[in-house]
Amino acid sequence: MSPALVGRVDLVGGGPGPVDLLTLRAHRLLMAADVVVADRLGPFEELRCALAPHVEVIDVGKSPGDHPVPQHEINRLLVDRARAGKRVVRLKGGDPFVLGRGGEEVLACEAAGIPVSVTPGISSAISVPQAAGIPVTHRGVASAVHIVNGHGDLSIGALASLADPTATTVILMGVAALPRIARAARAHGADGGLPVAIVENGHTERQRTIRSTLATVEADAAAAAVVNPSVIVFGEVARAGLLLPTAGMIAESIV
């Protein structure tokens, strides 16, 4: 195959959802794309109408318990379209390298000889708590933050973070596993009074925040019928009223 036919792949972080939280580079790459391979989360639906008519859109979005397009198939799509000379944008929610499997897609492209680059996005691990008025670090309160994938068992580091009163632990994709996470944290010495905040549908008009403690979060989450997407924050930064007397920050759109 002639090298002139080889396109490229750009992994693009879409941020937490609002279009005006995309980076300028992300927007430029999307407007120049021939193919967009999009996740469920992120700003894609708002951007779809701005894409050129010829752009092929491939939806590979995952939802809890439903992964219609497995990761190896996503990798194959990226490589095949780039080999056909296309400019491919792999649009992800948040940041490609924060629990987004972006590294696997980079490796697949490199193994196939496809030029690939990564454009960072605002991670939901930081931006969704911010939308609820929760800083993941705060002087005199928390000096470290630990980001955890809620799908798997808690690591030694995650358990140590939950038991550390000077650290914040942010759980992504953890709604279904919340009872298991809370029980494991208590069993490993975390204080039952540790503040917990669940921020659901962050940066959308459906956003809400459920405040609780480690001792009661299972019951409180069940009573509130918490759903995904949610970000769960454990730590003193999640204490109500730390920064704001209201439920969260006021988001001001510039578009």
Secondary structure as UniProt FT lines:
FT   HELIX           3..5
FT   STRAND          8..13
FT   HELIX           19..21
FT   HELIX           24..31
FT   STRAND          35..38
FT   HELIX           44..47
FT   HELIX           48..50
FT   TURN            53..54
FT   STRAND          56..59
FT   TURN            64..65
FT   HELIX           71..83
FT   TURN            84..85
FT   STRAND          87..92
FT   TURN            96..97
FT   HELIX           102..111
FT   TURN            112..113
FT   STRAND          116..119
FT   HELIX           124..131
FT   TURN            132..133
FT   TURN            139..141
FT   STRAND          144..149
FT   TURN            150..151
FT   HELIX           156..163
FT   TURN            165..166
FT   STRAND          167..172
FT   TURN            175..177
FT   HELIX           178..187
FT   TURN            188..189
FT   TURN            192..193
FT   STRAND          195..200
FT   TURN            202..203
FT   TURN            205..206
FT   STRAND          208..213
FT   TURN            214..216
FT   HELIX           217..224
FT   STRAND          230..234
FT   HELIX           236..238
FT   TURN            240..241
//
